[in-house]
Amino acid sequence: MGGAGCALFLPEYVSILEYGFILWYAHLMNDMKQKRVERRKEERRQNLVDAARDLFLSRGYDGTTIDDIVSRADLAKVTFYAYFKSKEEMALEVKRQASEEALEYLEELLNRKLSAREMLNLLIEDIVS
């Protein structure tokens, strides 16, 4: 069933097994490229969030512009709008991530099975430092 009569129209020198491997490898490379693209997108988005958080802390919300955020993140303004509709939406994401980090920290403290006094002392130490 090989050769010119093959339904897959494979050249004579490529077996079905080799063709299957080529298709598998192409699919694997495509998946790897898609994951790399998604990872880069997430990194750009997180760079924007990190820049906004730093600027909100140092300049305040009102003292920070979208231009400041994209400049700090070293990205184009159009990139900002690809991820966020407005500075307000960005602020909500900064707040969401900060809340998530705070909850993770508190869960970590609770998992250490500390007394209330020990937990309070650690919280105070972390806030002061």
SEZAMI-778504 format. One record per residue: residue in one letter; residue number from 1; x, y, z of N, C-alpha, C, O in turn. Coordinates in Angstrom, 3 decimals, m for minus. Atoms other than C-alpha are relative to their C-alpha. Layout:
site type = a seq = NUM nx = X ny = Y nz = Z cax = X cay = Y caz = Z cx = X cy = Y cz = Z ox = X oy = Y oz = Z
...
This chain:
site type = m seq = 1 nx = 0.816 ny = m1.192 nz = 0.000 cax = 0.000 cay = 0.000 caz = 0.000 cx = 0.857 cy = 1.252 cz = 0.000 ox = 0.312 oy = 2.348 oz = 0.126
site type = g seq = 2 nx = m0.875 ny = m1.166 nz = 0.054 cax = 3.029 cay = 2.313 caz = m0.187 cx = 0.075 cy = 0.537 cz = m1.400 ox = m0.630 oy = 0.070 oz = m2.295
site type = g seq = 3 nx = m0.271 ny = m0.532 nz = 1.322 cax = 4.220 cay = 4.351 caz = m3.101 cx = m1.077 cy = 0.927 cz = m0.489 ox = m1.750 oy = 1.585 oz = 0.304
site type = a seq = 4 nx = 0.907 ny = m0.950 nz = 0.640 cax = 2.067 cay = 6.284 caz = m5.546 cx = m1.457 cy = m0.257 cz = 0.351 ox = m2.268 oy = 0.667 oz = 0.290
site type = g seq = 5 nx = 1.378 ny = 0.308 nz = m0.314 cax = m1.124 cay = 4.496 caz = m4.516 cx = m0.384 cy = 0.299 cz = 1.435 ox = m1.516 oy = 0.019 oz = 1.828
site type = c seq = 6 nx = 0.269 ny = m0.274 nz = m1.415 cax = m0.877 cay = 5.629 caz = m0.864 cx = m1.035 cy = 1.102 cz = 0.133 ox = m0.919 oy = 2.148 oz = m0.507
site type = a seq = 7 nx = 1.083 ny = m0.965 nz = m0.166 cax = m4.001 cay = 7.470 caz = 0.258 cx = 0.473 cy = 1.306 cz = 0.630 ox = m0.170 oy = 2.339 oz = 0.441
site type = l seq = 8 nx = m0.492 ny = m1.219 nz = m0.646 cax = m1.926 cay = 9.978 caz = 2.281 cx = 0.905 cy = 0.812 cz = m0.917 ox = 1.381 oy = 1.877 oz = m0.525
site type = f seq = 9 nx = m0.848 ny = m0.668 nz = 0.986 cax = 0.070 cay = 10.972 caz = m0.832 cx = 1.391 cy = 0.283 cz = 0.543 ox = 1.922 oy = 1.380 oz = 0.368
site type = l seq = 10 nx = m1.345 ny = m0.127 nz = m0.547 cax = 3.389 cay = 10.397 caz = 0.913 cx = 1.025 cy = m0.320 cz = m1.070 ox = 0.809 oy = m1.208 oz = m1.894
site type = p seq = 11 nx = m1.074 ny = 0.390 nz = 0.918 cax = 6.592 cay = 10.398 caz = m1.068 cx = 0.436 cy = m1.423 cz = 0.333 ox = 0.265 oy = m1.883 oz = 1.462
site type = e seq = 12 nx = m0.393 ny = 1.407 nz = m0.176 cax = 7.967 cay = 6.895 caz = m1.515 cx = 0.964 cy = m0.205 cz = 1.147 ox = 0.938 oy = m1.251 oz = 1.796
site type = y seq = 13 nx = m1.050 ny = 0.185 nz = m1.003 cax = 10.839 cay = 7.492 caz = 0.901 cx = m0.475 cy = 0.263 cz = 1.429 ox = 0.296 oy = 0.057 oz = 2.366
site type = v seq = 14 nx = 0.516 ny = m0.279 nz = m1.345 cax = 8.616 cay = 8.478 caz = 3.872 cx = m1.018 cy = m1.077 cz = 0.368 ox = m2.054 oy = m1.222 oz = m0.282
site type = s seq = 15 nx = 0.929 ny = 1.042 nz = m0.436 cax = 6.979 cay = 5.621 caz = 5.712 cx = m1.101 cy = 0.624 cz = 0.856 ox = m0.986 oy = 1.767 oz = 1.298
site type = i seq = 16 nx = 1.096 ny = m0.441 nz = m0.860 cax = 3.744 cay = 5.939 caz = 7.649 cx = 0.529 cy = 0.315 cz = 1.398 ox = 0.121 oy = 1.305 oz = 2.005
site type = l seq = 17 nx = m0.576 ny = m0.212 nz = m1.316 cax = 5.738 cay = 5.648 caz = 10.870 cx = 0.789 cy = 1.309 cz = 0.044 ox = 0.662 oy = 2.080 oz = 0.995
site type = e seq = 18 nx = m0.774 ny = m1.247 nz = 0.047 cax = 8.105 cay = 8.451 caz = 9.850 cx = m0.930 cy = 1.199 cz = m0.104 ox = m0.709 oy = 2.220 oz = 0.547
site type = y seq = 19 nx = 0.969 ny = m1.082 nz = 0.153 cax = 5.177 cay = 10.612 caz = 8.784 cx = m0.700 cy = 0.281 cz = 1.336 ox = m0.914 oy = 1.437 oz = 1.703
site type = g seq = 20 nx = 0.618 ny = m0.169 nz = m1.319 cax = 3.511 cay = 10.009 caz = 12.147 cx = 0.933 cy = 0.722 cz = 0.964 ox = 0.511 oy = 1.588 oz = 1.730
site type = f seq = 21 nx = m0.980 ny = m0.678 nz = m0.863 cax = 6.695 cay = 11.037 caz = 13.921 cx = 0.116 cy = 1.467 cz = m0.364 ox = 0.183 oy = 2.321 oz = 0.520
site type = i seq = 22 nx = m0.097 ny = m1.399 nz = 0.449 cax = 6.932 cay = 14.207 caz = 11.816 cx = m1.195 cy = 0.793 cz = 0.495 ox = m1.037 oy = 1.914 oz = 0.979
site type = l seq = 23 nx = 1.205 ny = m0.685 nz = m0.485 cax = 3.336 cay = 15.118 caz = 12.683 cx = 0.047 cy = 0.204 cz = 1.510 ox = m0.290 oy = 1.278 oz = 2.007
site type = w seq = 24 nx = m0.111 ny = m0.105 nz = m1.456 cax = 3.913 cay = 14.397 caz = 16.376 cx = 0.994 cy = 1.088 cz = 0.382 ox = 0.715 oy = 1.898 oz = 1.265
site type = y seq = 25 nx = m1.038 ny = m0.979 nz = m0.313 cax = 7.098 cay = 16.490 caz = 16.417 cx = m0.481 cy = 1.412 cz = m0.315 ox = m0.228 oy = 2.333 oz = 0.462
site type = a seq = 26 nx = 0.536 ny = m1.313 nz = 0.360 cax = 5.400 cay = 19.402 caz = 14.631 cx = m1.018 cy = 0.461 cz = 1.037 ox = m1.038 oy = 1.630 oz = 1.422
site type = h seq = 27 nx = 0.993 ny = m0.322 nz = m1.022 cax = 2.548 cay = 19.264 caz = 17.137 cx = 0.687 cy = 0.379 cz = 1.317 ox = 0.286 oy = 1.338 oz = 1.977
site type = l seq = 28 nx = m0.754 ny = m0.292 nz = m1.218 cax = 5.013 cay = 19.186 caz = 20.045 cx = 0.636 cy = 1.380 cz = m0.066 ox = 0.564 oy = 2.141 oz = 0.899
site type = m seq = 29 nx = m0.647 ny = m1.309 nz = 0.168 cax = 6.916 cay = 22.206 caz = 18.687 cx = m1.033 cy = 1.125 cz = 0.068 ox = m0.769 oy = 2.181 oz = 0.643
site type = n seq = 30 nx = 1.068 ny = m0.997 nz = m0.040 cax = 3.649 cay = 24.099 caz = 18.212 cx = m0.473 cy = 0.225 cz = 1.433 ox = m0.671 oy = 1.367 oz = 1.849
site type = d seq = 31 nx = 0.401 ny = m0.118 nz = m1.400 cax = 2.594 cay = 23.358 caz = 21.799 cx = 1.034 cy = 0.773 cz = 0.806 ox = 0.683 oy = 1.631 oz = 1.617
site type = m seq = 32 nx = m1.064 ny = m0.693 nz = m0.729 cax = 5.970 cay = 24.517 caz = 23.109 cx = 0.004 cy = 1.491 cz = m0.333 ox = 0.210 oy = 2.326 oz = 0.547
site type = k seq = 33 nx = 0.041 ny = m1.404 nz = 0.410 cax = 5.706 cay = 27.743 caz = 21.094 cx = m1.183 cy = 0.706 cz = 0.658 ox = m1.042 oy = 1.828 oz = 1.145
site type = q seq = 34 nx = 1.181 ny = m0.600 nz = m0.621 cax = 2.182 cay = 28.403 caz = 22.390 cx = 0.221 cy = 0.236 cz = 1.487 ox = m0.173 oy = 1.276 oz = 2.014
site type = k seq = 35 nx = m0.275 ny = m0.169 nz = m1.429 cax = 3.307 cay = 27.851 caz = 25.989 cx = 0.970 cy = 1.146 cz = 0.228 ox = 0.810 oy = 1.916 oz = 1.175
site type = r seq = 36 nx = m0.969 ny = m1.082 nz = m0.120 cax = 6.255 cay = 30.199 caz = 25.472 cx = m0.688 cy = 1.352 cz = m0.218 ox = m0.412 oy = 2.311 oz = 0.502
site type = v seq = 37 nx = 0.735 ny = m1.237 nz = 0.278 cax = 3.946 cay = 32.865 caz = 23.995 cx = m0.879 cy = 0.358 cz = 1.199 ox = m0.912 oy = 1.513 oz = 1.625
site type = e seq = 38 nx = 0.855 ny = m0.250 nz = m1.167 cax = 1.499 cay = 32.483 caz = 26.903 cx = 0.826 cy = 0.444 cz = 1.212 ox = 0.418 oy = 1.333 oz = 1.959
site type = r seq = 39 nx = m0.877 ny = m0.366 nz = m1.113 cax = 4.355 cay = 32.669 caz = 29.412 cx = 0.475 cy = 1.451 cz = m0.152 ox = 0.514 oy = 2.199 oz = 0.825
site type = r seq = 40 nx = m0.438 ny = m1.384 nz = 0.240 cax = 5.626 cay = 35.891 caz = 27.806 cx = m1.134 cy = 0.990 cz = 0.238 ox = m0.915 oy = 2.068 oz = 0.791
site type = k seq = 41 nx = 1.153 ny = m0.871 nz = m0.244 cax = 2.134 cay = 37.388 caz = 27.875 cx = m0.204 cy = 0.202 cz = 1.501 ox = m0.407 oy = 1.324 oz = 1.964
site type = e seq = 42 nx = 0.190 ny = m0.086 nz = m1.450 cax = 1.796 cay = 36.580 caz = 31.574 cx = 1.120 cy = 0.816 cz = 0.647 ox = 0.873 oy = 1.574 oz = 1.585
site type = e seq = 43 nx = m1.119 ny = m0.786 nz = m0.541 cax = 5.260 cay = 38.030 caz = 32.268 cx = m0.208 cy = 1.490 cz = m0.255 ox = 0.040 oy = 2.305 oz = 0.633
site type = r seq = 44 nx = 0.260 ny = m1.418 nz = 0.303 cax = 4.341 cay = 41.307 caz = 30.512 cx = m1.111 cy = 0.538 cz = 0.899 ox = m1.007 oy = 1.643 oz = 1.432
site type = r seq = 45 nx = 1.109 ny = m0.430 nz = m0.851 cax = 1.067 cay = 41.494 caz = 32.426 cx = 0.473 cy = 0.194 cz = 1.440 ox = 0.139 oy = 1.187 oz = 2.086
site type = q seq = 46 nx = m0.478 ny = m0.099 nz = m1.374 cax = 2.801 cay = 40.822 caz = 35.731 cx = 0.993 cy = 1.156 cz = 0.155 ox = 1.023 oy = 1.797 oz = 1.205
site type = n seq = 47 nx = m0.904 ny = m1.157 nz = m0.051 cax = 5.502 cay = 43.412 caz = 34.919 cx = m0.787 cy = 1.291 cz = 0.159 ox = m0.381 oy = 2.182 oz = 0.906
site type = l seq = 48 nx = 0.859 ny = m1.180 nz = m0.140 cax = 2.736 cay = 45.984 caz = 34.521 cx = m0.564 cy = 0.103 cz = 1.420 ox = m0.566 oy = 1.179 oz = 2.016
site type = v seq = 49 nx = 0.569 ny = 0.004 nz = m1.352 cax = 1.133 cay = 44.970 caz = 37.821 cx = 1.069 cy = 0.364 cz = 1.033 ox = 0.810 oy = 1.152 oz = 1.943
site type = d seq = 50 nx = m1.090 ny = m0.300 nz = m0.937 cax = 4.477 cay = 45.070 caz = 39.653 cx = 0.392 cy = 1.468 cz = m0.065 ox = 0.616 oy = 2.104 oz = 0.965
site type = a seq = 51 nx = m0.342 ny = m1.418 nz = 0.164 cax = 5.292 cay = 48.489 caz = 38.218 cx = m1.072 cy = 0.882 cz = 0.639 ox = m0.754 oy = 1.843 oz = 1.339
site type = a seq = 52 nx = 1.101 ny = m0.780 nz = m0.580 cax = 1.863 cay = 49.825 caz = 39.196 cx = 0.032 cy = m0.059 cz = 1.522 ox = m0.132 oy = 0.961 oz = 2.190
site type = r seq = 53 nx = m0.051 ny = 0.147 nz = m1.462 cax = 2.157 cay = 48.425 caz = 42.726 cx = 1.107 cy = 0.871 cz = 0.583 ox = 0.884 oy = 1.593 oz = 1.555
site type = d seq = 54 nx = m1.126 ny = m0.801 nz = m0.491 cax = 5.571 cay = 50.031 caz = 43.216 cx = m0.301 cy = 1.497 cz = m0.075 ox = m0.011 oy = 2.248 oz = 0.857
site type = l seq = 55 nx = 0.310 ny = m1.422 nz = 0.167 cax = 4.380 cay = 53.367 caz = 41.864 cx = m1.135 cy = 0.445 cz = 0.918 ox = m1.077 oy = 1.543 oz = 1.473
site type = f seq = 56 nx = 1.093 ny = m0.351 nz = m0.910 cax = 1.130 cay = 53.343 caz = 43.864 cx = 0.536 cy = 0.162 cz = 1.418 ox = 0.101 oy = 1.048 oz = 2.154
site type = l seq = 57 nx = m0.572 ny = m0.087 nz = m1.351 cax = 3.179 cay = 52.739 caz = 47.012 cx = 0.879 cy = 1.238 cz = 0.164 ox = 0.856 oy = 1.877 oz = 1.216
site type = s seq = 58 nx = m0.930 ny = m1.130 nz = m0.133 cax = 5.755 cay = 55.448 caz = 46.286 cx = m0.637 cy = 1.349 cz = m0.319 ox = m0.294 oy = 2.345 oz = 0.319
site type = r seq = 59 nx = 0.587 ny = m1.274 nz = 0.434 cax = 3.617 cay = 58.136 caz = 44.568 cx = m1.469 cy = 0.148 cz = 0.365 ox = m2.029 oy = 1.242 oz = 0.300
site type = g seq = 60 nx = 1.433 ny = m0.025 nz = m0.239 cax = 0.101 cay = 57.203 caz = 45.553 cx = m0.754 cy = m0.257 cz = m1.293 ox = m0.207 oy = m0.135 oz = m2.389
site type = y seq = 61 nx = 0.825 ny = 0.310 nz = 1.168 cax = m2.737 cay = 56.279 caz = 43.245 cx = m0.160 cy = 1.229 cz = m0.895 ox = 0.048 oy = 1.151 oz = m2.106
site type = d seq = 62 nx = 0.236 ny = m1.215 nz = 0.787 cax = m3.499 cay = 59.847 caz = 42.157 cx = 1.282 cy = 0.537 cz = m0.628 ox = 1.231 oy = 1.197 oz = m1.666
site type = g seq = 63 nx = m1.276 ny = m0.485 nz = 0.520 cax = 0.197 cay = 60.596 caz = 41.620 cx = 0.618 cy = m0.906 cz = m1.059 ox = 1.725 oy = m0.649 oz = m1.533
site type = t seq = 64 nx = m0.506 ny = 0.962 nz = 0.982 cax = 0.616 cay = 57.685 caz = 39.213 cx = m0.867 cy = 0.043 cz = m1.250 ox = m2.095 oy = m0.002 oz = m1.167
site type = t seq = 65 nx = 0.723 ny = 0.023 nz = 1.276 cax = m0.330 cay = 57.791 caz = 35.534 cx = 0.291 cy = m1.319 cz = m0.726 ox = 1.223 oy = m2.048 oz = m0.387
site type = i seq = 66 nx = m0.245 ny = 1.184 nz = 0.823 cax = m0.613 cay = 55.014 caz = 32.991 cx = 1.349 cy = 0.129 cz = m0.698 ox = 2.065 oy = m0.859 oz = m0.857
site type = d seq = 67 nx = m1.317 ny = m0.222 nz = 0.616 cax = 2.399 cay = 56.582 caz = 31.258 cx = 1.124 cy = m0.368 cz = 0.960 ox = 2.136 oy = m0.934 oz = 0.548
site type = d seq = 68 nx = m1.008 ny = 0.362 nz = m1.004 cax = 4.354 cay = 56.174 caz = 34.508 cx = 0.137 cy = m1.522 cz = 0.103 ox = 1.242 oy = m2.058 oz = 0.183
site type = i seq = 69 nx = 0.008 ny = 1.464 nz = m0.149 cax = 3.342 cay = 52.515 caz = 34.756 cx = 0.703 cy = m0.667 cz = m1.177 ox = 1.560 oy = m1.527 oz = m0.980
site type = v seq = 70 nx = m0.615 ny = 0.643 nz = 1.167 cax = 4.301 cay = 51.597 caz = 31.188 cx = 1.475 cy = 0.354 cz = m0.112 ox = 2.279 oy = m0.454 oz = m0.576
site type = s seq = 71 nx = m1.410 ny = m0.382 nz = 0.013 cax = 7.541 cay = 53.537 caz = 31.486 cx = 0.799 cy = m0.852 cz = 0.977 ox = 1.878 oy = m1.339 oz = 0.642
site type = r seq = 72 nx = m0.672 ny = 0.829 nz = m1.011 cax = 8.486 cay = 51.677 caz = 34.678 cx = 0.097 cy = m1.454 cz = m0.456 ox = 1.104 oy = m2.116 oz = m0.206
site type = a seq = 73 nx = 0.016 ny = 1.387 nz = 0.474 cax = 7.520 cay = 48.334 caz = 33.078 cx = 0.773 cy = m0.165 cz = m1.306 ox = 1.002 oy = m1.287 oz = m1.758
site type = d seq = 74 nx = m0.719 ny = m0.004 nz = 1.278 cax = 9.411 cay = 49.286 caz = 29.891 cx = m0.812 cy = m0.693 cz = m1.090 ox = m0.309 oy = m1.528 oz = m1.842
site type = l seq = 75 nx = 0.915 ny = 0.545 nz = 1.007 cax = 6.401 cay = 48.430 caz = 27.740 cx = m0.736 cy = 1.154 cz = m0.671 ox = m0.759 oy = 2.270 oz = m0.152
site type = a seq = 76 nx = 0.769 ny = m1.010 nz = 0.722 cax = 4.306 cay = 50.323 caz = 25.212 cx = m1.368 cy = 0.193 cz = 0.652 ox = m1.914 oy = m0.715 oz = 1.279
site type = k seq = 77 nx = 1.319 ny = m0.305 nz = m0.570 cax = 1.087 cay = 52.017 caz = 26.269 cx = m1.076 cy = m0.929 cz = m0.562 ox = m2.003 oy = m1.310 oz = 0.153
site type = v seq = 78 nx = 0.976 ny = 0.911 nz = 0.611 cax = m0.846 cay = 49.816 caz = 23.835 cx = 0.006 cy = m1.353 cz = 0.714 ox = m1.026 oy = m2.020 oz = 0.791
site type = t seq = 79 nx = m0.091 ny = 1.255 nz = m0.747 cax = 0.401 cay = 46.808 caz = 25.811 cx = m0.823 cy = 0.086 cz = 1.278 ox = m1.496 oy = m0.873 oz = 1.653
site type = f seq = 80 nx = 0.819 ny = m0.203 nz = m1.209 cax = m1.188 cay = 48.242 caz = 28.964 cx = m1.465 cy = m0.272 cz = m0.329 ox = m2.143 oy = m1.017 oz = 0.377
site type = y seq = 81 nx = 1.414 ny = 0.127 nz = 0.345 cax = m4.547 cay = 48.460 caz = 27.203 cx = m0.355 cy = m1.379 cz = m0.558 ox = m1.533 oy = m1.722 oz = m0.647
site type = a seq = 82 nx = 0.279 ny = 1.376 nz = 0.404 cax = m4.197 cay = 44.929 caz = 25.873 cx = m0.383 cy = m0.851 cz = 1.213 ox = m1.059 oy = m1.870 oz = 1.075
site type = y seq = 83 nx = 0.253 ny = 0.770 nz = m1.218 cax = m4.398 cay = 43.734 caz = 29.488 cx = m1.005 cy = 0.659 cz = 0.945 ox = m1.712 oy = m0.033 oz = 1.678
site type = f seq = 84 nx = 0.849 ny = m0.730 nz = m0.943 cax = m6.319 cay = 46.446 caz = 31.363 cx = m0.753 cy = 1.112 cz = m0.726 ox = m0.219 oy = 1.741 oz = m1.640
site type = k seq = 85 nx = 0.814 ny = m1.039 nz = 0.624 cax = m9.123 cay = 48.832 caz = 30.425 cx = 0.349 cy = 1.385 cz = 0.524 ox = 0.186 oy = 2.383 oz = m0.179
site type = s seq = 86 nx = m0.224 ny = m1.299 nz = m0.624 cax = m8.062 cay = 51.573 caz = 32.824 cx = 0.952 cy = m0.139 cz = 1.187 ox = 1.302 oy = m1.247 oz = 1.594
site type = k seq = 87 nx = m0.830 ny = m0.003 nz = m1.203 cax = m5.874 cay = 52.567 caz = 35.752 cx = m0.785 cy = m0.585 cz = 1.174 ox = m0.212 oy = m1.237 oz = 2.047
site type = e seq = 88 nx = 0.841 ny = 0.540 nz = m1.062 cax = m8.797 cay = 51.675 caz = 38.004 cx = 0.000 cy = m1.528 cz = m0.021 ox = 0.089 oy = m2.173 oz = 1.023
site type = e seq = 89 nx = m0.035 ny = 1.457 nz = 0.111 cax = m8.863 cay = 48.121 caz = 36.669 cx = 1.356 cy = m0.546 cz = 0.451 ox = 1.438 oy = m1.603 oz = 1.077
site type = m seq = 90 nx = m1.341 ny = 0.388 nz = m0.449 cax = m5.116 cay = 47.921 caz = 37.243 cx = 0.068 cy = 0.029 cz = 1.525 ox = 0.610 oy = m0.889 oz = 2.140
site type = a seq = 91 nx = m0.024 ny = m0.114 nz = m1.464 cax = m5.566 cay = 49.100 caz = 40.834 cx = m0.748 cy = m1.164 cz = 0.649 ox = m0.329 oy = m1.669 oz = 1.690
site type = l seq = 92 nx = 0.740 ny = 1.149 nz = m0.529 cax = m8.146 cay = 46.366 caz = 41.406 cx = 0.840 cy = m1.272 cz = m0.069 ox = 0.775 oy = m2.109 oz = 0.832
site type = e seq = 93 nx = m0.866 ny = 1.181 nz = 0.119 cax = m5.652 cay = 43.765 caz = 40.150 cx = 1.123 cy = 0.053 cz = 1.034 ox = 1.479 oy = m0.968 oz = 1.623
site type = v seq = 94 nx = m1.038 ny = m0.157 nz = m1.032 cax = m2.940 cay = 45.156 caz = 42.433 cx = m0.582 cy = m0.380 cz = 1.360 ox = 0.047 oy = m1.099 oz = 2.136
site type = k seq = 95 nx = 0.665 ny = 0.306 nz = m1.272 cax = m5.384 cay = 44.959 caz = 45.339 cx = m0.302 cy = m1.495 cz = 0.125 ox = m0.117 oy = m2.080 oz = 1.192
site type = r seq = 96 nx = 0.302 ny = 1.431 nz = m0.027 cax = m6.454 cay = 41.415 caz = 44.396 cx = 1.247 cy = m0.821 cz = 0.298 ox = 1.208 oy = m1.742 oz = 1.114
site type = q seq = 97 nx = m1.227 ny = 0.749 nz = m0.237 cax = m2.875 cay = 40.176 caz = 44.273 cx = 0.522 cy = 0.214 cz = 1.422 ox = 1.015 oy = m0.722 oz = 2.051
site type = a seq = 98 nx = m0.453 ny = m0.281 nz = m1.367 cax = m2.007 cay = 41.897 caz = 47.564 cx = m0.844 cy = m0.778 cz = 1.007 ox = m0.315 oy = m1.307 oz = 1.986
site type = s seq = 99 nx = 0.883 ny = 0.758 nz = m0.892 cax = m5.039 cay = 40.289 caz = 49.226 cx = 0.342 cy = m1.484 cz = m0.033 ox = 0.364 oy = m2.149 oz = 1.002
site type = e seq = 100 nx = m0.368 ny = 1.405 nz = 0.149 cax = m4.062 cay = 36.888 caz = 47.846 cx = 1.307 cy = m0.304 cz = 0.745 ox = 1.417 oy = m1.322 oz = 1.427
site type = e seq = 101 nx = m1.276 ny = 0.187 nz = m0.697 cax = m0.496 cay = 37.286 caz = 49.150 cx = m0.189 cy = 0.054 cz = 1.517 ox = 0.428 oy = m0.721 oz = 2.247
site type = a seq = 102 nx = 0.252 ny = m0.113 nz = m1.435 cax = m1.781 cay = 38.360 caz = 52.573 cx = m0.672 cy = m1.268 cz = 0.535 ox = m0.321 oy = m1.753 oz = 1.611
site type = l seq = 103 nx = 0.661 ny = 1.230 nz = m0.422 cax = m4.081 cay = 35.328 caz = 52.778 cx = 0.975 cy = m1.177 cz = 0.028 ox = 0.930 oy = m1.993 oz = 0.948
site type = e seq = 104 nx = m1.005 ny = 1.066 nz = 0.026 cax = m1.236 cay = 32.992 caz = 51.798 cx = 0.922 cy = 0.112 cz = 1.205 ox = 1.277 oy = m0.895 oz = 1.817
site type = y seq = 105 nx = m0.866 ny = m0.231 nz = m1.153 cax = 0.940 cay = 34.564 caz = 54.497 cx = m0.699 cy = m0.446 cz = 1.292 ox = m0.107 oy = m1.121 oz = 2.134
site type = l seq = 106 nx = 0.740 ny = 0.373 nz = m1.203 cax = m1.759 cay = 34.137 caz = 57.125 cx = m0.209 cy = m1.514 cz = 0.091 ox = m0.119 oy = m2.092 oz = 1.175
site type = e seq = 107 nx = 0.138 ny = 1.465 nz = 0.011 cax = m2.384 cay = 30.525 caz = 56.077 cx = 1.304 cy = m0.666 cz = 0.419 ox = 1.303 oy = m1.660 oz = 1.145
site type = e seq = 108 nx = m1.314 ny = 0.533 nz = m0.365 cax = 1.334 cay = 29.883 caz = 56.398 cx = 0.219 cy = 0.120 cz = 1.512 ox = 0.725 oy = m0.808 oz = 2.142
site type = l seq = 109 nx = m0.119 ny = m0.166 nz = m1.452 cax = 1.297 cay = 31.294 caz = 59.933 cx = m0.891 cy = m0.983 cz = 0.749 ox = m0.471 oy = m1.579 oz = 1.741
site type = l seq = 110 nx = 0.926 ny = 0.923 nz = m0.657 cax = m1.741 cay = 29.221 caz = 60.864 cx = 0.503 cy = m1.443 cz = m0.065 ox = 0.321 oy = m2.211 oz = 0.880
site type = n seq = 111 nx = m0.519 ny = 1.360 nz = 0.164 cax = m0.098 cay = 26.060 caz = 59.537 cx = 1.184 cy = m0.288 cz = 0.918 ox = 1.525 oy = m1.448 oz = 1.149
site type = r seq = 112 nx = m1.149 ny = 0.192 nz = m0.894 cax = 2.853 cay = 26.618 caz = 61.864 cx = m0.427 cy = m0.340 cz = 1.424 ox = 0.419 oy = m0.609 oz = 2.277
site type = k seq = 113 nx = 0.556 ny = 0.396 nz = m1.310 cax = 0.584 cay = 25.891 caz = 64.856 cx = 0.607 cy = 0.823 cz = 1.144 ox = 1.017 oy = 0.275 oz = 2.168
site type = l seq = 114 nx = m0.545 ny = m0.901 nz = m1.019 cax = 1.787 cay = 28.926 caz = 66.828 cx = m1.102 cy = 0.421 cz = 0.960 ox = m2.288 oy = 0.365 oz = 0.636
site type = s seq = 115 nx = 0.969 ny = m0.587 nz = m0.934 cax = 0.127 cay = 30.349 caz = 69.891 cx = m0.396 cy = 1.372 cz = m0.540 ox = 0.271 oy = 1.926 oz = m1.413
site type = a seq = 116 nx = 0.475 ny = m1.312 nz = 0.440 cax = m1.834 cay = 33.567 caz = 69.442 cx = 1.068 cy = 1.067 cz = 0.247 ox = 1.274 oy = 1.949 oz = m0.586
site type = r seq = 117 nx = m1.048 ny = m0.978 nz = m0.353 cax = 0.948 cay = 35.529 caz = 71.171 cx = 1.171 cy = m0.099 cz = m0.991 ox = 1.665 oy = 0.923 oz = m1.466
site type = e seq = 118 nx = m1.110 ny = 0.190 nz = 0.942 cax = 3.674 cay = 34.008 caz = 68.923 cx = m0.376 cy = 0.516 cz = m1.396 ox = 0.427 oy = 1.148 oz = m2.083
site type = m seq = 119 nx = 0.463 ny = m0.451 nz = 1.305 cax = 1.597 cay = 34.686 caz = 65.829 cx = m0.046 cy = 1.523 cz = m0.067 ox = 0.374 oy = 2.119 oz = m1.058
site type = l seq = 120 nx = 0.072 ny = m1.455 nz = m0.055 cax = 0.975 cay = 38.280 caz = 66.860 cx = 1.395 cy = 0.616 cz = m0.028 ox = 1.622 oy = 1.610 oz = m0.718
site type = n seq = 121 nx = m1.379 ny = m0.502 nz = 0.002 cax = 4.683 cay = 38.809 caz = 67.577 cx = 0.616 cy = m0.089 cz = m1.397 ox = 1.290 oy = 0.843 oz = m1.835
site type = l seq = 122 nx = m0.531 ny = 0.138 nz = 1.352 cax = 5.604 cay = 37.467 caz = 64.124 cx = m0.635 cy = 1.016 cz = m0.953 ox = 0.054 oy = 1.596 oz = m1.793
site type = l seq = 123 nx = 0.678 ny = m0.999 nz = 0.842 cax = 2.997 cay = 39.693 caz = 62.457 cx = 0.599 cy = 1.383 cz = 0.224 ox = 0.878 oy = 2.113 oz = m0.727
site type = i seq = 124 nx = m0.575 ny = m1.317 nz = m0.329 cax = 4.364 cay = 42.739 caz = 64.267 cx = 1.425 cy = 0.121 cz = m0.547 ox = 1.792 oy = 1.147 oz = m1.119
site type = e seq = 125 nx = m1.384 ny = m0.015 nz = 0.505 cax = 7.961 cay = 41.831 caz = 63.393 cx = 0.016 cy = 0.193 cz = m1.525 ox = 0.814 oy = 0.971 oz = m2.049
site type = d seq = 126 nx = 0.042 ny = m0.117 nz = 1.454 cax = 7.049 cay = 41.427 caz = 59.712 cx = m0.473 cy = 1.369 cz = m0.447 ox = 0.011 oy = 1.891 oz = m1.451
site type = i seq = 127 nx = 0.483 ny = m1.334 nz = 0.356 cax = 5.160 cay = 44.719 caz = 59.632 cx = 1.091 cy = 1.036 cz = 0.224 ox = 1.289 oy = 1.923 oz = m0.607
site type = v seq = 128 nx = m1.053 ny = m0.967 nz = m0.337 cax = 8.011 cay = 46.615 caz = 61.311 cx = 1.186 cy = m0.117 cz = m0.949 ox = 1.795 oy = 0.891 oz = m1.308
site type = s seq = 129 nx = m1.178 ny = 0.170 nz = 0.866 cax = 10.706 cay = 45.103 caz = 59.088 cx = m0.290 cy = 0.169 cz = m1.422 ox = 0.609 oy = 0.052 oz = m2.254
